[in-house]
Amino acid sequence: MTASTLFESSNINGMTLVNRFVRSATWEGMATEDGRVTPKLIDTMVALAAGGIGLIISGHAYVAKNGQASPWQLGIYDDSLIDGLKAMTDAVHAAGGRIVAQLAHAGHFALEKAIGTPPVVVSDFDGLSQAPRTELSVAAIQLLKNDYVDAARRARTAGFDGIQLHSAHGYLLSQFLSPWFNRRSDDYGGTINNRVRIHAEIIRAIRKTVGTDYPILVKMNCEDFSEGGLTVAESIAAAGQMVSAGLDAIELSGGLLTGGKLSPSRPNIDKSEKEAYFKDAARAFKGEVDVPLILVGGIRSLDVAERLLDAGTADYFSMSRPLIREPGLIKRWQSGNRTRARCLSDNLCFGPGLAGKGIYCVTEERIDQKMK
C-alpha cells in the first residue's frame, strides 16, 4: 500500500496544500516578552516548511494584551507586530511552505502576572477561581470581536495564508461554547445556538474584512471531557452554525487545559491503538458537517493516517509534538521510511520553554550529546 493519497495536493478555499499533513499550533516560547517574532521562531517555522509539512498553523497568537496565556508567546494584538510576522511568513513561503495564523485569547487561563489585570471570563461564578475575574459585559464582547477582526486584518497584511480561531482546550472562545464555563443568561448564553453566537459574529465580521477568498479555520473541542462540559452533539451543532457564517475548515481536538487522562496532549502514545484519540468524534462530524476536517490528537503513524483518510474519517492530519522532535518527519515518510514518529509523548519538550529557552525535544538533545 502506498501513501500516495496523503501526498496529493488539495486546497482549502484556494489555499493549495502539497499534502494532507498539518502542524498543529502550540506554544513555542520563542517570542519576545511583548510577543514579537524572533529569529529563533522564524528558524523553527522554516524547519517545519523545509521538512515537508503541508500547512503550518502558527503558535497561538494573542489578539489582545489581556489574552496572553504564556510567557514569550506570539502576539498579534498591535500593528507594530506586523513587520516581524511578515518576516516569518516570507521565510516560510521562501521555503515552500504555507502558514496560517492562529488567533487566540486565553480568557480565564490568562497569565495574570503578564497582563496585570484580573483575567476576563465568560461567566464569573463560585468555584471558577480563587483569584478575581472580570465577567465580560455585552459591550466588552463587542470590543473582543473587534480584537479578532483586527488580528485577522494584521494576519492578512503580514502574509499569512489564512487564519484559525482557537476555540479549544478552555481558551476564551472555547469557554463561550462550554456550558460549564458559560452560565450567561443573555444572548451569548443558554442554548448552543446562543453559546456559538460570538463565533458566528466574529467569522462574519472577519469575512467582511478579509474577503471571500481567504481561508478561515477554527480549532474546536469535540467535547470537553469534563462534567457539565461541551458534548459532541453540541459541538456538531456549533460547527454547523460556524460553517453557515463562512467557516472553511475545522481542526478537531478535545479536552481542557486543566489536564487529566483525557487532556489534549495525552502521554504514552506508544501503539497505534492509542493514536487519533478523537477519531470517533471525527466520524460523527464528517456525517454532519460539510467542510474539510483536520484531525489532531496522538497521530504518530503513516498507516493510521492512511486508514483514516481512506475511511473518510478526516481529510487532514495534524500533529505538534512529533514535529518538535522531527521537523522533517513528513519528508521522511514521503521518502519511503514509514516507521512511526519517534516522539515519546512525554510532554518534556515544554520544560525548556518554561525555562525561557523555547520548546525542544529533550530526548533528542540527549541522543545528540551521546553521539558527540
N, C-alpha and C positions, 0 to 999 in steps of 0.2 A: 504493500500500500504506500502510495506517495503522499507527500504533504502539499501537492500542487494547489489544492483548493484554498489552503491557508495562505498561499503566497501569490494568489491572483489579486490584481488591483480592483479597487472598488471606490465608491465615493459616498460622502455624506453631504448632501446639499452642495454639490460642486467641489467639495474638498477631496481630491484624489489621494487615496492611500495605497501604498505599494503592497501591503499585506494586511492581515486581519489581527495584528498584534498591537496592543496599546500599552504605553507606560502609564500606569495609574498614578494620580497625584499623591504626593507625600509631603512631609516637611523635611527639607534638606538641611536646614540650619546653616545656610551658606550666604544669606543676605546680610547687609549691614544692620545695625541696631534700628535704623529707621526704615528698613525694608527695601533698600536699594540693591540692584543687581551687582554682583562682584565677578571678577574674572574666574574665580573658582566655580561659581554657579554656572557661568557660561560654559566652562570646560566640561562640567558634568552633563549639561544638555547636549553638547556637541558629541560627547562619547556615546550617548544614547542614540543620537541620529546616525552616527557612523556605524554603530552596532547593528543597524538594520531594523529598528522598531518602526512600525508603520505610522504611529501617531504618539507624540509626547503630550501628556497633559501636565501643565506646569505644577509646581508646588502650590498649595493653596495660598492664594494672594488675598490679603485682607483689603476690603473695599472701603473701610472707614477706620480711623485710628482706634476707635473703641471696639473694633472687631478683631484685634490681634490675638492669636491663640498661643503663640510660642515665641521665644527669643530668636532673633536672627531669621525671622520669617519674611518671605517675599511680600512686598506691598504693591498695591495698585490704586491707592487712595488719593493720589495727587498728580497733577500734570507734570510736576518736576521729575517724576519717576519714569516718564515715557522714554527718554533717551536711553537709559540703561536697559529697559525692557526691549527696545528696538535693537540694541546691540546684541542681545541674546537671540531674538528671533532671526536677525540677519545671519548670525553664526550657525544657527540650526538649519536654515534654508541653504546656506552655502555647503553644508554637509549632506544635503539631500533629504532633510527631514521635514516633518510637519509638526506644528506645535499649537496647542490650544491653551488659553489662559483659564485656570480655574479661579472663579470669583467666590470669595468666602467671607463669612462673618462668624466669629466664634460664639457670640451671644453669652449665654450662661458660663461657657467654658473659656471666656477671655482671660488673658493673663493680667491680673489686677495690677501687679507692680509695673507693668509696661504701660497700661492705658491710663492709670492714675485716677480712675473713677470707678464706681460700682458698675459691674457688667450689666448690660441691658438684657432683659428676658421677655419672652412672650407673655408669661404669667408669673407673678410673684406670689408664692404661697408657702405655708408652713411645711417644712420638710425638703424644700428645694435646696436651700443653702443656709449655712450658719453665718455667712457674711452678707452684707447688704446687697440688694439687687434693685434695679430700676425697671419697672414694667413699662413696656412700650405703649405710649399713647397712640391714638389714631393719627395724630399729626406727626409723631415720630416715625410711624410706619411709612408715611408718605415720603419723609426725608430719607429713610432707609432705601426705599425703592429708587430714589434719585441716586443714591450712592452706587447701587448696582448698575444703573444705566450709565452713569459717568464712567464707571470702571470698564464697562463694555466698550464705550467710545474710546477710552485710552487703549484698550487691548487692540482694537482695530487699527488705530493710529500707529501703534507700536509694531504692527506687522504680524500679530498672531493670526493664525488661520481660522480661528473660531473662539468661542468662549464656552465654559462649562460652569453652571451654577452648582455650588456644593450644598446639597440638601441631604446629607447623610451623616450618620455617626453621632447625632446630637448637636451639630452646629446649628446656628440660628434658624436657617430655613427648615432644617430637619425638626427643630423644636416647634415650629408652626404646625407641621404635619402630625406630630405625635400628640395623642390625646393625654398622655401623662404630663408633658410639658405645657401643652396648650389648654388652658382652662378658662379661656376668654368667653364672654357672653355677647360680644358684638359680632360684626360681620366677618371677623377673622378667627372665630372660634366656634365650637359646636360640631356640626356635621363635617364630613371630609370635604364637601364642596366649599365650605367656608374656610377650613384649615388650609386648603390649597390656593385660596384666593390670591394671596400675595405672590405666589409663584406665577400664576397666570397673568397677573397685572405686570409683574417685572418682565416676563417674556414678551408680552405685547409691547411694552414701552421700549425694551431693547430692540425689538424688531423694527420699530419705527425709526430708531436711531441708526442701526447698522445696515438696514435694508433687507431685502428678501433673500439675497444670495450669500448670506453669511451664516455659517453653522452655529446653532445654539444647542448645547447639550446640557443634560443635568446628571449629576450623580445623586442617587437617592437610595434610601433603605427599602429593601423588600419588606422587612419588618424590623422592629426594634429589639426583639427577643428579650423583652422585659415586661413584667406585669403592668397592665394598663397602657402599654405602648402601641405603636402603629402595627396593624396587621397586614397580611399580604393582600387581602381583598380591598382594604382601604388604600393601600399603596397603588394597586392597579387602577382604582377609580381616580386617584390623584394624577397618575400618569396620563390617563385619558384626557383630563382637563388641560394638562400642560401641552399635550400634542395639539389639541384644538386651538390653543393660544399661539402655536407656531414653533413648538419644540421639534428638533430634528433627530435627536438620538438620546438614548438613556443608558447610563452606566449603572448597573445594578449591584448594590452592596447590601450591608445589613449590620445591625448591632450598634452599640453606643460606646462612647469614649470611656465610660465607666468600667469597661472591661468584662471579665468573666469568660467562660469557655466558649461563648457564642459571640465573641468580640470580632471586629472587622479584621484584625491581624492575629489569626489563631496560630498557636505554636505547634511544632512537631508534625508538619505536613510531610510525612515520610513514606507514604504509599499512595498509589493512585486513588484508592477508595476514599481518602481524606481530601482529595482535591475538589475544586469547584464546588465549595460548600453551599453556594446559593443556587445551584442548578435546578432544583425542584421549583423554586420560585420563578426562575427564568422561564421554565416551560409554561408556567401559568401566565406570565407576562406575554410571551410570544403568542399565546392563544387569544389575547385581548387587545394588545397594543400594536399598532401598525407603523412602527418606526424601527430603525436598526437598534439592536440591543447589544450592549457591551457587557460582558460578564466578568466580574472581578471576584477574587476570593480563593486563594490557595491553589491556583493553577501552576503546575510545575512540570507537566509532561506534554510533549507534542502530540502524543497519541490521544490523550484526554481531550485536548482542544479539537483534534480532528473528529473524534466521535461526536462531540457536542455540536460542531458545525454541521456534520452530515445528518444529525438527527433534527436539526432545526431548532436546537435549544437556545442558541445565541448566534450572533453574527460576527462579533469581535471578542477578543480575549485580552483582558487587562491584567497586568502584573506590576508590582512595585518592588518588593523585597528581592525577588530573583535577579532583577536588573541592577540592584545595588551591588550584588556580588559579581554579576556577569553582565556588564553593559552590552557585550557582543553576543548575548545568548541567541538572539533571533538569527543572526548571520551563521552561527554555529549550527543551528537546526537546519537552516536552509542549505548549508553545505553538505548535509547528509549525516552529521553526527547527531543522532536523535536521543542521546542519553538525557535523562531528566535534568532540570536545573539543579545546580549544586547548592542552592540556598537551603540552610538548615532550619529556617523558620523559627529561629530562637529570639528574634527581636533585639539582639545585642547591637545591631547596627545603629540604633538610636542613641546609645550611650555616648559615643563621640560627639553627636550633635548637641546633646545636653551639656557637654563639656566645652562647647564653643568651637569644635573642630570640624563640624559638618558631619553628616552621616556617612559611614562607610562600613564595609564588611570586616569585622574584626577577625573572623576566621580566616579570610583570605589574606589579611595582613600577617597573621601568624605563619601561614604557609610560606608567604614571601620571605619572611625573616629567616625561616628554617633553611630556605634554599640559598640564602646568601652566604 
